[in-house]
Amino acid sequence: MQILMIDAPPLFRDFLKNKLTAEKITVDFAQGNRDAFTKMLSVLPNLVLVNADKYLTGIVEFMENKHSNPNTASIPTIITGPEVNSDTLMDLMHLGVTRYFTKPFHFDAFFDTIAKSFRISFSLDTTPCILETHINGNLIFIEITQGLNRDKVALLKYKLADLISINKITSPKLLLLMSGMPLCFVDGYNLELLLNSIVTAPNIQKNDIKILTKDSFTKELVDGHSEYNGIQVETSIIPILNFLADSSGASEISDLISESILAKKEERSPCIVDLRFASDEDDRRMAIKTVRKDY
């Protein structure tokens, strides 16, 4: 089984390649309309994935050429890109596009569509997990509730790099909030995966990473690993108020969190994937209540 990815953003391309390779699928890459068509003719993949961010007109031309060639016409195609009008969408469907995902899209739905194209099942972590990111100036705020989902945590690495690049954050600070989520040694692998996704993000210094959690296991793991030296783990927001100096004018801690962190949501940007899955029952108001209650 073979997939051809066209014009995929580098970070997402690497993530998806790792995921698909684990499912025993060969992945090839192409850039640009002409190179993509030539590559497709040479490998005749079972599926084509196209990122249409840069030039939708070129994608339509590519699909016309693909549709007119008897060797490639039947190859299913999935496109990710910006919102398009209904006429353009219908044109693409008539040219053989199986599914068009408007970004940011839900990765589980995207991955399921790929699986259905091959008529097989792919493995996704089904651990309940709400993972959201927000930006306030140079502060990146991550909140995680319910549990640690390996696929979402792995996606976070690429999401952070995307956010930092798109928003041109040169000296990011990161606040990780994990509330009402007791962990133990069986969660160690997933917690390390989470921390590694954070510390390897561009421009983030370990001294600029703070974690708020009531969980003692998280602090024990961070303190026990030299690669996490500099990361501060606290059970209360009081010790890290200076870290949030830009918002220290708030009269109460709950106001500080709401005004500095939660008030400004992540802006719609060229980030390709949403950390929320289609299967999530996402109630963000409950997450805010939990923040105010615990801290």
VOZASE-864767 format. One record per residue (C-alpha): residue number from 1; residue in three letters; x negated, y negated, z. Coordinates in nm, 2 decimals, padded with zeros to 4 digits. Each point is the difference from the previous one (the first is absolute). Example, Ala and Ser with C-alpha at 12.3 -4.5 7.8 and 13.67 -1.06 7.14 Angstrom:
<nodes>
<node i="1" aa="ALA" x="-01.23" y="00.45" z="00.78"/>
<node i="2" aa="SER" x="-00.14" y="-00.34" z="-00.07"/>
</nodes>
This chain:
<nodes>
<node i="1" aa="MET" x="00.00" y="00.00" z="00.00"/>
<node i="2" aa="GLN" x="-00.13" y="-00.34" z="-00.10"/>
<node i="3" aa="ILE" x="00.09" y="-00.36" z="00.05"/>
<node i="4" aa="LEU" x="-00.12" y="-00.31" z="-00.18"/>
<node i="5" aa="MET" x="00.00" y="-00.32" z="00.20"/>
<node i="6" aa="ILE" x="00.00" y="-00.33" z="-00.20"/>
<node i="7" aa="ASP" x="-00.12" y="-00.33" z="00.15"/>
<node i="8" aa="ALA" x="00.05" y="00.11" z="00.36"/>
<node i="9" aa="PRO" x="-00.14" y="-00.24" z="00.26"/>
<node i="10" aa="PRO" x="-00.33" y="00.15" z="00.13"/>
<node i="11" aa="LEU" x="00.10" y="00.05" z="00.36"/>
<node i="12" aa="PHE" x="00.33" y="00.16" z="-00.07"/>
<node i="13" aa="ARG" x="-00.15" y="00.20" z="-00.28"/>
<node i="14" aa="ASP" x="-00.26" y="00.15" z="00.24"/>
<node i="15" aa="PHE" x="00.27" y="00.08" z="00.26"/>
<node i="16" aa="LEU" x="00.23" y="00.17" z="-00.25"/>
<node i="17" aa="LYS" x="-00.28" y="00.19" z="-00.16"/>
<node i="18" aa="ASN" x="-00.10" y="00.15" z="00.34"/>
<node i="19" aa="LYS" x="00.36" y="00.09" z="00.07"/>
<node i="20" aa="LEU" x="00.06" y="00.16" z="-00.34"/>
<node i="21" aa="THR" x="-00.33" y="00.18" z="00.00"/>
<node i="22" aa="ALA" x="00.10" y="00.16" z="00.33"/>
<node i="23" aa="GLU" x="00.31" y="00.13" z="-00.19"/>
<node i="24" aa="LYS" x="-00.23" y="00.16" z="-00.27"/>
<node i="25" aa="ILE" x="00.08" y="-00.26" z="-00.27"/>
<node i="26" aa="THR" x="-00.27" y="-00.14" z="-00.22"/>
<node i="27" aa="VAL" x="00.01" y="-00.38" z="-00.04"/>
<node i="28" aa="ASP" x="-00.15" y="-00.21" z="-00.29"/>
<node i="29" aa="PHE" x="-00.01" y="-00.37" z="-00.03"/>
<node i="30" aa="ALA" x="00.03" y="-00.26" z="-00.28"/>
<node i="31" aa="GLN" x="-00.01" y="-00.38" z="-00.02"/>
<node i="32" aa="GLY" x="00.17" y="-00.21" z="-00.26"/>
<node i="33" aa="ASN" x="00.26" y="00.09" z="-00.27"/>
<node i="34" aa="ARG" x="-00.24" y="00.13" z="-00.27"/>
<node i="35" aa="ASP" x="-00.22" y="00.20" z="00.24"/>
<node i="36" aa="ALA" x="00.31" y="00.15" z="00.16"/>
<node i="37" aa="PHE" x="00.15" y="00.12" z="-00.32"/>
<node i="38" aa="THR" x="-00.33" y="00.15" z="-00.12"/>
<node i="39" aa="LYS" x="-00.05" y="00.17" z="00.34"/>
<node i="40" aa="MET" x="00.35" y="00.14" z="00.00"/>
<node i="41" aa="LEU" x="-00.04" y="00.15" z="-00.35"/>
<node i="42" aa="SER" x="-00.33" y="00.17" z="00.11"/>
<node i="43" aa="VAL" x="00.12" y="00.15" z="00.33"/>
<node i="44" aa="LEU" x="00.38" y="00.04" z="-00.07"/>
<node i="45" aa="PRO" x="00.09" y="-00.03" z="00.37"/>
<node i="46" aa="ASN" x="00.31" y="00.15" z="00.16"/>
<node i="47" aa="LEU" x="00.09" y="-00.34" z="00.15"/>
<node i="48" aa="VAL" x="-00.10" y="-00.37" z="-00.06"/>
<node i="49" aa="LEU" x="00.00" y="-00.26" z="00.28"/>
<node i="50" aa="VAL" x="-00.01" y="-00.36" z="-00.11"/>
<node i="51" aa="ASN" x="-00.05" y="-00.31" z="00.20"/>
<node i="52" aa="ALA" x="00.16" y="-00.29" z="-00.19"/>
<node i="53" aa="ASP" x="-00.11" y="-00.29" z="00.21"/>
<node i="54" aa="LYS" x="-00.23" y="-00.17" z="-00.25"/>
<node i="55" aa="TYR" x="00.19" y="00.01" z="-00.32"/>
<node i="56" aa="LEU" x="00.34" y="00.15" z="-00.04"/>
<node i="57" aa="THR" x="00.01" y="-00.08" z="-00.37"/>
<node i="58" aa="GLY" x="-00.31" y="00.22" z="-00.05"/>
<node i="59" aa="ILE" x="00.18" y="00.28" z="00.19"/>
<node i="60" aa="VAL" x="00.30" y="-00.02" z="-00.23"/>
<node i="61" aa="GLU" x="-00.24" y="00.02" z="-00.30"/>
<node i="62" aa="PHE" x="-00.17" y="00.30" z="00.16"/>
<node i="63" aa="MET" x="00.33" y="00.18" z="00.05"/>
<node i="64" aa="GLU" x="00.11" y="-00.07" z="-00.36"/>
<node i="65" aa="ASN" x="-00.32" y="00.16" z="-00.12"/>
<node i="66" aa="LYS" x="00.04" y="00.29" z="00.24"/>
<node i="67" aa="HIS" x="00.36" y="00.05" z="-00.10"/>
<node i="68" aa="SER" x="-00.08" y="00.00" z="-00.37"/>
<node i="69" aa="ASN" x="-00.27" y="00.27" z="00.02"/>
<node i="70" aa="PRO" x="00.13" y="00.36" z="00.01"/>
<node i="71" aa="ASN" x="-00.29" y="00.11" z="00.21"/>
<node i="72" aa="THR" x="00.07" y="-00.24" z="00.28"/>
<node i="73" aa="ALA" x="00.37" y="-00.09" z="-00.02"/>
<node i="74" aa="SER" x="00.12" y="00.26" z="00.24"/>
<node i="75" aa="ILE" x="-00.26" y="-00.08" z="00.28"/>
<node i="76" aa="PRO" x="00.20" y="-00.15" z="00.29"/>
<node i="77" aa="THR" x="-00.11" y="-00.34" z="00.11"/>
<node i="78" aa="ILE" x="00.04" y="-00.19" z="00.34"/>
<node i="79" aa="ILE" x="-00.06" y="-00.37" z="00.01"/>
<node i="80" aa="THR" x="-00.07" y="-00.23" z="00.30"/>
<node i="81" aa="GLY" x="00.02" y="-00.37" z="-00.04"/>
<node i="82" aa="PRO" x="00.19" y="-00.33" z="00.06"/>
<node i="83" aa="GLU" x="00.37" y="-00.04" z="-00.02"/>
<node i="84" aa="VAL" x="00.14" y="00.02" z="-00.36"/>
<node i="85" aa="ASN" x="00.33" y="-00.09" z="-00.15"/>
<node i="86" aa="SER" x="00.25" y="00.27" z="-00.09"/>
<node i="87" aa="ASP" x="-00.06" y="-00.03" z="-00.37"/>
<node i="88" aa="THR" x="-00.38" y="00.06" z="00.04"/>
<node i="89" aa="LEU" x="00.07" y="00.29" z="00.23"/>
<node i="90" aa="MET" x="00.24" y="00.16" z="-00.25"/>
<node i="91" aa="ASP" x="-00.26" y="-00.04" z="-00.28"/>
<node i="92" aa="LEU" x="-00.26" y="00.17" z="00.22"/>
<node i="93" aa="MET" x="00.24" y="00.29" z="00.08"/>
<node i="94" aa="HIS" x="00.08" y="00.05" z="-00.37"/>
<node i="95" aa="LEU" x="-00.37" y="00.02" z="-00.06"/>
<node i="96" aa="GLY" x="-00.04" y="00.29" z="00.24"/>
<node i="97" aa="VAL" x="-00.06" y="-00.17" z="00.34"/>
<node i="98" aa="THR" x="00.11" y="00.25" z="00.27"/>
<node i="99" aa="ARG" x="00.01" y="-00.25" z="00.29"/>
<node i="100" aa="TYR" x="-00.09" y="-00.37" z="00.05"/>
<node i="101" aa="PHE" x="-00.11" y="-00.09" z="00.36"/>
<node i="102" aa="THR" x="00.02" y="-00.37" z="00.09"/>
<node i="103" aa="LYS" x="-00.28" y="-00.08" z="00.25"/>
<node i="104" aa="PRO" x="-00.04" y="00.02" z="00.28"/>
<node i="105" aa="PHE" x="00.15" y="00.34" z="-00.02"/>
<node i="106" aa="HIS" x="00.05" y="00.29" z="00.24"/>
<node i="107" aa="PHE" x="-00.28" y="00.25" z="-00.04"/>
<node i="108" aa="ASP" x="00.20" y="00.30" z="00.10"/>
<node i="109" aa="ALA" x="00.26" y="-00.07" z="-00.27"/>
<node i="110" aa="PHE" x="-00.29" y="-00.06" z="-00.25"/>
<node i="111" aa="PHE" x="-00.18" y="00.32" z="00.10"/>
<node i="112" aa="ASP" x="00.33" y="00.20" z="-00.01"/>
<node i="113" aa="THR" x="00.06" y="-00.12" z="-00.36"/>
<node i="114" aa="ILE" x="-00.35" y="00.12" z="-00.10"/>
<node i="115" aa="ALA" x="00.07" y="00.34" z="00.16"/>
<node i="116" aa="LYS" x="00.33" y="00.03" z="-00.19"/>
<node i="117" aa="SER" x="-00.18" y="-00.07" z="-00.32"/>
<node i="118" aa="PHE" x="-00.21" y="00.31" z="00.06"/>
<node i="119" aa="ARG" x="00.30" y="00.19" z="00.15"/>
<node i="120" aa="ILE" x="-00.20" y="00.08" z="00.32"/>
<node i="121" aa="SER" x="00.00" y="-00.11" z="00.36"/>
<node i="122" aa="PHE" x="-00.27" y="-00.23" z="00.15"/>
<node i="123" aa="SER" x="-00.08" y="-00.02" z="00.36"/>
<node i="124" aa="LEU" x="00.07" y="-00.33" z="00.19"/>
<node i="125" aa="ASP" x="-00.03" y="-00.05" z="00.37"/>
<node i="126" aa="THR" x="00.36" y="-00.03" z="00.14"/>
<node i="127" aa="THR" x="-00.10" y="-00.13" z="00.34"/>
<node i="128" aa="PRO" x="00.24" y="-00.29" z="00.09"/>
<node i="129" aa="CYS" x="-00.21" y="-00.32" z="-00.01"/>
<node i="130" aa="ILE" x="00.08" y="-00.37" z="-00.05"/>
<node i="131" aa="LEU" x="-00.31" y="-00.18" z="-00.11"/>
<node i="132" aa="GLU" x="00.02" y="-00.37" z="-00.10"/>
<node i="133" aa="THR" x="-00.25" y="-00.27" z="-00.07"/>
<node i="134" aa="HIS" x="00.04" y="-00.38" z="00.04"/>
<node i="135" aa="ILE" x="-00.23" y="-00.29" z="-00.06"/>
<node i="136" aa="ASN" x="-00.04" y="-00.33" z="00.18"/>
<node i="137" aa="GLY" x="-00.30" y="-00.20" z="-00.13"/>
<node i="138" aa="ASN" x="-00.30" y="00.22" z="00.04"/>
<node i="139" aa="LEU" x="00.18" y="00.23" z="00.25"/>
<node i="140" aa="ILE" x="00.12" y="00.34" z="-00.13"/>
<node i="141" aa="PHE" x="00.26" y="00.16" z="00.23"/>
<node i="142" aa="ILE" x="00.07" y="00.37" z="-00.02"/>
<node i="143" aa="GLU" x="00.29" y="00.16" z="00.20"/>
<node i="144" aa="ILE" x="00.05" y="00.37" z="00.02"/>
<node i="145" aa="THR" x="00.28" y="00.17" z="00.17"/>
<node i="146" aa="GLN" x="00.14" y="00.36" z="00.03"/>
<node i="147" aa="GLY" x="-00.31" y="00.19" z="-00.11"/>
<node i="148" aa="LEU" x="-00.31" y="00.02" z="-00.22"/>
<node i="149" aa="ASN" x="00.08" y="00.11" z="-00.35"/>
<node i="150" aa="ARG" x="-00.32" y="00.11" z="-00.18"/>
<node i="151" aa="ASP" x="00.11" y="-00.12" z="-00.35"/>
<node i="152" aa="LYS" x="00.11" y="-00.34" z="00.13"/>
<node i="153" aa="VAL" x="-00.33" y="-00.04" z="00.20"/>
<node i="154" aa="ALA" x="-00.20" y="00.10" z="-00.31"/>
<node i="155" aa="LEU" x="00.19" y="-00.26" z="-00.21"/>
<node i="156" aa="LEU" x="-00.07" y="-00.27" z="00.26"/>
<node i="157" aa="LYS" x="-00.37" y="00.00" z="-00.09"/>
<node i="158" aa="TYR" x="00.09" y="-00.11" z="-00.36"/>
<node i="159" aa="LYS" x="00.28" y="-00.23" z="00.11"/>
<node i="160" aa="LEU" x="-00.24" y="-00.19" z="00.23"/>
<node i="161" aa="ALA" x="-00.26" y="-00.04" z="-00.27"/>
<node i="162" aa="ASP" x="00.27" y="-00.12" z="-00.24"/>
<node i="163" aa="LEU" x="00.13" y="-00.26" z="00.26"/>
<node i="164" aa="ILE" x="-00.34" y="-00.13" z="00.08"/>
<node i="165" aa="SER" x="-00.09" y="-00.04" z="-00.37"/>
<node i="166" aa="ILE" x="00.33" y="-00.15" z="-00.11"/>
<node i="167" aa="ASN" x="00.02" y="-00.25" z="00.29"/>
<node i="168" aa="LYS" x="-00.37" y="-00.08" z="-00.02"/>
<node i="169" aa="ILE" x="-00.06" y="00.06" z="00.37"/>
<node i="170" aa="THR" x="-00.37" y="-00.03" z="00.06"/>
<node i="171" aa="SER" x="00.00" y="00.05" z="00.37"/>
<node i="172" aa="PRO" x="00.30" y="00.22" z="00.09"/>
<node i="173" aa="LYS" x="00.10" y="00.07" z="00.35"/>
<node i="174" aa="LEU" x="00.22" y="00.31" z="00.07"/>
<node i="175" aa="LEU" x="00.24" y="00.07" z="00.27"/>
<node i="176" aa="LEU" x="00.14" y="00.36" z="00.02"/>
<node i="177" aa="LEU" x="00.31" y="00.06" z="00.21"/>
<node i="178" aa="MET" x="00.10" y="00.35" z="00.09"/>
<node i="179" aa="SER" x="00.29" y="00.00" z="00.23"/>
<node i="180" aa="GLY" x="00.20" y="00.28" z="00.16"/>
<node i="181" aa="MET" x="-00.22" y="00.26" z="-00.17"/>
<node i="182" aa="PRO" x="-00.18" y="00.22" z="00.25"/>
<node i="183" aa="LEU" x="-00.28" y="00.19" z="-00.16"/>
<node i="184" aa="CYS" x="-00.22" y="00.30" z="00.11"/>
<node i="185" aa="PHE" x="-00.29" y="00.20" z="-00.13"/>
<node i="186" aa="VAL" x="00.21" y="00.16" z="-00.28"/>
<node i="187" aa="ASP" x="00.04" y="-00.35" z="-00.14"/>
<node i="188" aa="GLY" x="-00.37" y="-00.06" z="-00.01"/>
<node i="189" aa="TYR" x="-00.05" y="00.07" z="-00.37"/>
<node i="190" aa="ASN" x="00.28" y="-00.23" z="-00.11"/>
<node i="191" aa="LEU" x="-00.12" y="-00.27" z="00.24"/>
<node i="192" aa="GLU" x="-00.35" y="00.02" z="-00.14"/>
<node i="193" aa="LEU" x="00.15" y="-00.02" z="-00.35"/>
<node i="194" aa="LEU" x="00.18" y="-00.32" z="00.10"/>
<node i="195" aa="LEU" x="-00.30" y="-00.16" z="00.16"/>
<node i="196" aa="ASN" x="-00.22" y="00.09" z="-00.30"/>
<node i="197" aa="SER" x="00.25" y="-00.15" z="-00.23"/>
<node i="198" aa="ILE" x="-00.03" y="-00.32" z="00.19"/>
<node i="199" aa="VAL" x="-00.37" y="-00.03" z="00.06"/>
<node i="200" aa="THR" x="-00.08" y="00.07" z="-00.36"/>
<node i="201" aa="ALA" x="00.22" y="-00.28" z="-00.13"/>
<node i="202" aa="PRO" x="-00.19" y="-00.28" z="-00.17"/>
<node i="203" aa="ASN" x="-00.15" y="-00.28" z="00.22"/>
<node i="204" aa="ILE" x="00.15" y="00.13" z="00.33"/>
<node i="205" aa="GLN" x="-00.25" y="00.00" z="00.29"/>
<node i="206" aa="LYS" x="00.06" y="00.24" z="00.28"/>
<node i="207" aa="ASN" x="-00.01" y="-00.29" z="00.26"/>
<node i="208" aa="ASP" x="00.30" y="-00.15" z="-00.19"/>
<node i="209" aa="ILE" x="00.21" y="00.32" z="00.05"/>
<node i="210" aa="LYS" x="00.23" y="00.00" z="00.30"/>
<node i="211" aa="ILE" x="00.24" y="00.28" z="00.10"/>
<node i="212" aa="LEU" x="00.30" y="-00.04" z="00.23"/>
<node i="213" aa="THR" x="00.14" y="00.33" z="00.13"/>
<node i="214" aa="LYS" x="00.12" y="00.16" z="00.33"/>
<node i="215" aa="ASP" x="-00.16" y="00.32" z="-00.11"/>
<node i="216" aa="SER" x="-00.32" y="00.10" z="00.19"/>
<node i="217" aa="PHE" x="-00.11" y="00.26" z="-00.26"/>
<node i="218" aa="THR" x="-00.06" y="-00.27" z="-00.26"/>
<node i="219" aa="LYS" x="-00.24" y="-00.19" z="00.23"/>
<node i="220" aa="GLU" x="-00.18" y="00.32" z="00.09"/>
<node i="221" aa="LEU" x="-00.05" y="00.09" z="-00.36"/>
<node i="222" aa="VAL" x="-00.12" y="-00.35" z="-00.10"/>
<node i="223" aa="ASP" x="-00.24" y="-00.02" z="00.30"/>
<node i="224" aa="GLY" x="-00.13" y="00.35" z="-00.08"/>
<node i="225" aa="HIS" x="-00.10" y="-00.07" z="-00.36"/>
<node i="226" aa="SER" x="-00.30" y="-00.22" z="-00.08"/>
<node i="227" aa="GLU" x="00.14" y="-00.08" z="-00.34"/>
<node i="228" aa="TYR" x="00.28" y="-00.20" z="00.17"/>
<node i="229" aa="ASN" x="-00.23" y="-00.21" z="00.22"/>
<node i="230" aa="GLY" x="00.14" y="-00.35" z="00.02"/>
<node i="231" aa="ILE" x="00.37" y="00.09" z="-00.03"/>
<node i="232" aa="GLN" x="00.19" y="-00.12" z="00.30"/>
<node i="233" aa="VAL" x="00.29" y="00.21" z="00.13"/>
<node i="234" aa="GLU" x="00.24" y="-00.17" z="00.25"/>
<node i="235" aa="THR" x="00.33" y="00.09" z="00.17"/>
<node i="236" aa="SER" x="00.10" y="-00.37" z="00.03"/>
<node i="237" aa="ILE" x="-00.03" y="-00.29" z="-00.23"/>
<node i="238" aa="ILE" x="-00.14" y="-00.23" z="00.27"/>
<node i="239" aa="PRO" x="-00.37" y="00.11" z="-00.05"/>
<node i="240" aa="ILE" x="00.01" y="-00.09" z="-00.37"/>
<node i="241" aa="LEU" x="00.19" y="-00.33" z="00.01"/>
<node i="242" aa="ASN" x="-00.32" y="-00.18" z="-00.12"/>
<node i="243" aa="PHE" x="00.01" y="00.23" z="-00.30"/>
<node i="244" aa="LEU" x="00.33" y="-00.16" z="-00.09"/>
<node i="245" aa="ALA" x="-00.13" y="-00.35" z="00.07"/>
<node i="246" aa="ASP" x="00.18" y="-00.15" z="-00.30"/>
<node i="247" aa="SER" x="00.33" y="00.08" z="00.16"/>
<node i="248" aa="SER" x="-00.08" y="-00.05" z="00.37"/>
<node i="249" aa="GLY" x="00.23" y="-00.30" z="00.02"/>
<node i="250" aa="ALA" x="00.30" y="00.23" z="00.05"/>
<node i="251" aa="SER" x="00.16" y="-00.03" z="00.34"/>
<node i="252" aa="GLU" x="00.05" y="00.37" z="00.06"/>
<node i="253" aa="ILE" x="-00.17" y="00.32" z="-00.12"/>
<node i="254" aa="SER" x="00.31" y="00.12" z="-00.18"/>
<node i="255" aa="ASP" x="00.01" y="-00.33" z="-00.19"/>
<node i="256" aa="LEU" x="-00.37" y="00.03" z="-00.08"/>
<node i="257" aa="ILE" x="00.05" y="00.34" z="-00.16"/>
<node i="258" aa="SER" x="00.32" y="-00.11" z="-00.18"/>
<node i="259" aa="GLU" x="-00.13" y="-00.34" z="-00.13"/>
<node i="260" aa="SER" x="-00.36" y="00.10" z="-00.07"/>
<node i="261" aa="ILE" x="00.04" y="00.35" z="-00.14"/>
<node i="262" aa="LEU" x="00.35" y="00.11" z="-00.07"/>
<node i="263" aa="ALA" x="00.14" y="-00.33" z="-00.13"/>
<node i="264" aa="LYS" x="-00.20" y="00.01" z="-00.32"/>
<node i="265" aa="LYS" x="00.06" y="00.31" z="-00.20"/>
<node i="266" aa="GLU" x="-00.23" y="00.13" z="-00.26"/>
<node i="267" aa="GLU" x="00.06" y="-00.20" z="-00.32"/>
<node i="268" aa="ARG" x="00.10" y="00.18" z="-00.32"/>
<node i="269" aa="SER" x="-00.33" y="00.05" z="-00.17"/>
<node i="270" aa="PRO" x="-00.15" y="00.22" z="-00.27"/>
<node i="271" aa="CYS" x="-00.04" y="00.28" z="00.26"/>
<node i="272" aa="ILE" x="00.11" y="00.30" z="-00.19"/>
<node i="273" aa="VAL" x="00.14" y="00.23" z="00.27"/>
<node i="274" aa="ASP" x="00.22" y="-00.04" z="00.30"/>
<node i="275" aa="LEU" x="-00.10" y="00.17" z="00.32"/>
<node i="276" aa="ARG" x="00.36" y="00.07" z="00.07"/>
<node i="277" aa="PHE" x="00.13" y="00.32" z="-00.16"/>
<node i="278" aa="ALA" x="00.34" y="00.04" z="-00.16"/>
<node i="279" aa="SER" x="00.08" y="00.26" z="00.26"/>
<node i="280" aa="ASP" x="-00.06" y="-00.25" z="00.29"/>
<node i="281" aa="GLU" x="00.29" y="-00.13" z="00.21"/>
<node i="282" aa="ASP" x="-00.17" y="-00.34" z="00.05"/>
<node i="283" aa="ASP" x="00.13" y="-00.22" z="00.28"/>
<node i="284" aa="ARG" x="-00.25" y="-00.27" z="00.05"/>
<node i="285" aa="ARG" x="00.21" y="-00.19" z="00.25"/>
<node i="286" aa="MET" x="-00.04" y="00.30" z="00.24"/>
<node i="287" aa="ALA" x="-00.38" y="-00.03" z="-00.05"/>
<node i="288" aa="ILE" x="00.01" y="-00.37" z="00.11"/>
<node i="289" aa="LYS" x="00.20" y="00.09" z="00.31"/>
<node i="290" aa="THR" x="-00.25" y="00.26" z="00.09"/>
<node i="291" aa="VAL" x="-00.29" y="-00.25" z="-00.04"/>
<node i="292" aa="ARG" x="00.17" y="-00.24" z="00.24"/>
<node i="293" aa="LYS" x="00.09" y="00.26" z="00.25"/>
<node i="294" aa="ASP" x="-00.34" y="00.17" z="00.03"/>
<node i="295" aa="TYR" x="-00.23" y="-00.30" z="-00.02"/>
</nodes>
